[in-house]
Every structure is written in structure tokens, then in C-alpha cells.
Amino acid sequence: MKSKIRWGIVGPGKIAHQFANDLKLVGDAELVAVASRKAERANEFAKTYSIPHVFDSYEALFETDKVDVLYIATPHVFHKNLAIAAMKAGKHVLCEKPLGINAKEVNEMINVAKEHKVFLMEALWSRFNPTIRKVKELSEEGTLGELKYVNADFAFYALDRSMESRLFNLDLAGGTLLDIGIYPVFLAYLLLGKPIHIEAVSNFNVIGTEIQTSIIFQYEAAQAILYSGLTNESRMSAEISGTKGSITLEPRFHETQGYTLKTEKGVDSVQLPSQGKGYTHEIIEVNQCLNAKKLESDLWSHQDSLSLISLLDAIREKSGVRFPFEV
Ligand SMILES: NC(=O)c1ccc[n+]([C@@H]2O[C@H](COP(=O)([O-])OP(=O)(O)OC[C@H]3O[C@@H](n4cnc5c(N)ncnc54)[C@H](OP(=O)(O)O)[C@@H]3O)[C@@H](O)[C@H]2O)c1
């Protein structure tokens, strides 16, 4: 019998809980370690998920030989240094999105992964969502004809939250773009590739955090209209249209459970539910890559992460989004 891939979690916060629940659903994965900056939080998390190895510092977890791969689940600004430290200690890494806060950081991370011959992937879970995988295939097979238009938005009302929260805190690279704007940008990139021109405008709150951004991606013969906001609810379905048909992704599109295809043949609604909350699919991808001794995923490669963050850099440049630690 093949041995299970041994996972450890760095930063047992909100997303780490959802991830841990989904990890239990993946047959050849076991959650064996967790590290928090606070022993109490690590112990509590370990108790909840029956995790045998508990660390009160991230560094101690990096050094243990009890794990194969680490899931980094801290706020964005800590991804680079933590992933690099883990990789230098010989650990494979699945790191939450965005992989780094800009292309310079992501480049550095990729270089360390290559140098130390370890696996590195951004936890861009939507790429592994069964519906999104299917829609990518349909689009590549030409079901929609020539692709002309992608429209996607990601927004929710968060103005009642504290300015100190991760979402608004500028020192933690707060704002919509790196947190949720990344999803509409990902969808346009996945289906249409890199645009030749970008337009983007943002609104900011009183402390200077970007809270709304509208984006146009211009291609040779297509356009994408994208939006992210912390100021309001939005539809959160996505529209993908070509010369021969269109697809609507059911909301919320980044964790969609199905799509409707409209072509001259008629209307076809298809349900492709994800397993658990949907993080299972990225975990399965990492396990498969590790079992195959691959150092990056074909579905979400190093280059894909670099392209995505480069687009986010370009959008930020256009709409004037800068973080205090960047100036
Ligand atoms: N894929 C998704 O669906 C999804 C959803 C939400 C968030 N995310 C991503 O996941 C990451 C974490 O988001 P989250 O909402 O889970 O964050 P969070 O709960 O605010 O923080 C996660 C953990 O990071 C650790 N941490 C380390 N240094 C920190 C510092 N200086 N300030 C605050 N926390 C620090 C803390 O763990 P200890 O103190 O215990 O060490 C904390 O519990 C973000 O990059 C976000 O983009 C992804």
C-alpha cells in the first residue's frame, strides 16, 4: 500500500479550519502537524482535528521530519518568507493565494523552489474546481466558438468590519485586489490569457485601503470586464461568451457547483458538485504531483502564479494601489 502524504499547517486561522476539514476527506492525505505563534492556539487546533504533532513556532515545524508538505495559511504578507524558510528546510509547499504580494516576491519563491528541488504551488483552489475544469475544457474544444467576453465579479459587504481586520489592514496588504479581485482576474487569465492592455480604477476608504476596483482587460479580439468590492453584495456568477455560445457559472463562481451552456443546440444545465467545501481538489492535485515526483502542477504552474500576480501588479499600477511597505 502506498504511504499517505503527511501534511502540516502553518497559521491555524480561518481558512486553515476549512482546509483541515477538507483534508480529512482526501484518502491518501493525513494531517499530522500544526504550528501557531501561540501554543494554546496550536493545541486547540490539534485537538479539534486530532493532530499528533504540535509546534509553538513555525520554524520548529519547518525543521521536523514528521511532514512532507506544508500548507501556509497566514495573511498574504507573510507568505514569501514563510514559504522560503519551509522550502529551504526541504519541505514541499502549498501556499495560500496570492503566492506573494507582487511579482518580485513570487519570482524569489519560485527560484528557491527550483534551487531546493521542492514542490511549490499557489492554493488557487478554483483552478481545480470540477466545474471550472470542465468549462476550461469546453472553451478549449471550441464549444463556444471564438471566445469574446468574460465577465466576473467578486464582492461582499464588509464596511462594518474593523479597520484593523486583515481585509482592510494596509500593513497586511489589505484591500479587494489580492484577497478577492484575484478570482475574477484568474478567470479571465485562465480563459483568455494575458491581455494586451489593462484599464483599472479603484475607490479607497479613509485610511487609504482599496475597497472597489473595476477592471477592463483588452485582448486582440476579446474583452473582459471584472470587478471586486468590499462595499456591497454582487451577483458573483460569471459569464463566458463566444461566437457560438455562452456559459454562465453558478454563483459564487470561484467555488461554483455547475454551469449553464447555451448554444444553437439549446440550453444545457450541468451540475458538477465539488467534494467537501472544495479545497479537496487542490489537495488531491498536490498529492498526485508529489506521488509523481513533480515539482510543480501542470494545471496551476509556477508561470501561472507569476502571470497572475503580474496582472495584479499591473492593475495596482493603473489604479494607484500601493502598500506602505512598498514605497
Ligand atoms: N482559498 C480561500 O478560499 C481563502 C479564503 C480565505 C483566505 N484565504 C487566504 O488565506 C490567507 C489567510 O487568511 P485567513 O482569513 O485565514 O487569515 P487569518 O485567520 O486572519 O490569519 C491566519 C493565521 O495567520 C497567522 N499569522 C501569522 N502572523 C500573523 C500576523 N502578524 N497577523 C495576523 N495573523 C498572523 C495567525 O496564526 P497564529 O497566530 O496562530 O500563528 C492566524 O491565525 C490569506 O492569504 C488569504 O488570501 C484563502
The ligand as an SDF file (V2000), in Angstrom:
LIG
                    3D

 48 52  0  0  0  0  0  0  0  0999 V2000
   -8.7010   29.9150   -0.6080 N   0  0  0  0  0  0  0  0  0  0  0  0
   -9.6490   30.5540    0.0560 C   0  0  0  0  0  0  0  0  0  0  0  0
  -10.8400   30.3080   -0.1270 O   0  0  0  0  0  0  0  0  0  0  0  0
   -9.2680   31.5720    1.0590 C   0  0  0  0  0  0  0  0  0  0  0  0
  -10.2180   32.0940    1.9250 C   0  0  0  0  0  0  0  0  0  0  0  0
   -9.8000   32.9860    2.9030 C   0  0  0  0  0  0  0  0  0  0  0  0
   -8.4770   33.3740    2.9660 C   0  0  0  0  0  0  0  0  0  0  0  0
   -7.5790   32.8630    2.0930 N   0  0  0  0  0  0  0  0  0  0  0  0
   -6.1580   33.2460    2.1470 C   0  0  0  0  0  0  0  0  0  0  0  0
   -5.6150   32.6660    3.3100 O   0  0  0  0  0  0  0  0  0  0  0  0
   -4.7170   33.5470    3.9550 C   0  0  0  0  0  0  0  0  0  0  0  0
   -5.1200   33.6570    5.4220 C   0  0  0  0  0  0  0  0  0  0  0  0
   -6.4210   34.1710    5.5210 O   0  0  0  0  0  0  0  0  0  0  0  0
   -7.2910   33.9800    6.8780 P   0  0  0  0  0  0  0  0  0  0  0  0
   -8.5370   34.7460    6.6740 O   0  0  0  0  0  0  0  0  0  0  0  0
   -7.3590   32.5640    7.2390 O   0  0  0  0  0  0  0  0  0  0  0  0
   -6.3560   34.7950    7.8780 O   0  0  0  0  0  0  0  0  0  0  0  0
   -6.4180   34.9310    9.4580 P   0  0  0  0  0  0  0  0  0  0  0  0
   -7.4050   33.9840   10.0430 O   0  0  0  0  0  0  0  0  0  0  0  0
   -6.5450   36.3750    9.7620 O   0  0  0  0  0  0  0  0  0  0  0  0
   -4.9120   34.5280    9.8510 O   0  0  0  0  0  0  0  0  0  0  0  0
   -4.4360   33.2240    9.6740 C   0  0  0  0  0  0  0  0  0  0  0  0
   -3.3110   32.9680   10.6520 C   0  0  0  0  0  0  0  0  0  0  0  0
   -2.1290   33.6270   10.2510 O   0  0  0  0  0  0  0  0  0  0  0  0
   -1.2730   33.6760   11.3670 C   0  0  0  0  0  0  0  0  0  0  0  0
   -0.4670   34.9020   11.4380 N   0  0  0  0  0  0  0  0  0  0  0  0
    0.8720   34.9040   11.3850 C   0  0  0  0  0  0  0  0  0  0  0  0
    1.3430   36.1290   11.5140 N   0  0  0  0  0  0  0  0  0  0  0  0
    0.2960   36.9510   11.6430 C   0  0  0  0  0  0  0  0  0  0  0  0
    0.1710   38.3550   11.8620 C   0  0  0  0  0  0  0  0  0  0  0  0
    1.2230   39.1630   12.0050 N   0  0  0  0  0  0  0  0  0  0  0  0
   -1.0610   38.8650   11.9290 N   0  0  0  0  0  0  0  0  0  0  0  0
   -2.1300   38.0550   11.8480 C   0  0  0  0  0  0  0  0  0  0  0  0
   -2.0610   36.7010   11.6600 N   0  0  0  0  0  0  0  0  0  0  0  0
   -0.8490   36.1640   11.5800 C   0  0  0  0  0  0  0  0  0  0  0  0
   -2.1480   33.5090   12.6230 C   0  0  0  0  0  0  0  0  0  0  0  0
   -1.8320   32.2520   13.1410 O   0  0  0  0  0  0  0  0  0  0  0  0
   -1.0760   32.0530   14.5520 P   0  0  0  0  0  0  0  0  0  0  0  0
   -1.0490   33.3720   15.2820 O   0  0  0  0  0  0  0  0  0  0  0  0
   -1.9120   31.0490   15.2260 O   0  0  0  0  0  0  0  0  0  0  0  0
    0.2770   31.5760   14.2240 O   0  0  0  0  0  0  0  0  0  0  0  0
   -3.5550   33.4620   12.0580 C   0  0  0  0  0  0  0  0  0  0  0  0
   -4.4080   32.6290   12.7400 O   0  0  0  0  0  0  0  0  0  0  0  0
   -4.7620   34.8550    3.1690 C   0  0  0  0  0  0  0  0  0  0  0  0
   -3.5980   34.9680    2.3840 O   0  0  0  0  0  0  0  0  0  0  0  0
   -5.9860   34.7430    2.2660 C   0  0  0  0  0  0  0  0  0  0  0  0
   -5.8040   35.3050    0.9750 O   0  0  0  0  0  0  0  0  0  0  0  0
   -7.9530   31.9670    1.1480 C   0  0  0  0  0  0  0  0  0  0  0  0
  1  2  1  0
  2  3  2  0
  2  4  1  0
  4  5  1  0
  4 48  2  0
  5  6  2  0
  6  7  1  0
  7  8  2  0
  8  9  1  0
  8 48  1  0
  9 10  1  0
  9 46  1  0
 10 11  1  0
 11 12  1  0
 11 44  1  0
 12 13  1  0
 13 14  1  0
 14 15  2  0
 14 16  1  0
 14 17  1  0
 17 18  1  0
 18 19  2  0
 18 20  1  0
 18 21  1  0
 21 22  1  0
 22 23  1  0
 23 24  1  0
 23 42  1  0
 24 25  1  0
 25 26  1  0
 25 36  1  0
 26 27  1  0
 26 35  1  0
 27 28  2  0
 28 29  1  0
 29 30  1  0
 29 35  2  0
 30 31  1  0
 30 32  2  0
 32 33  1  0
 33 34  2  0
 34 35  1  0
 36 37  1  0
 36 42  1  0
 37 38  1  0
 38 39  2  0
 38 40  1  0
 38 41  1  0
 42 43  1  0
 44 45  1  0
 44 46  1  0
 46 47  1  0
M  CHG  2   8   1  16  -1
M  END
$$$$
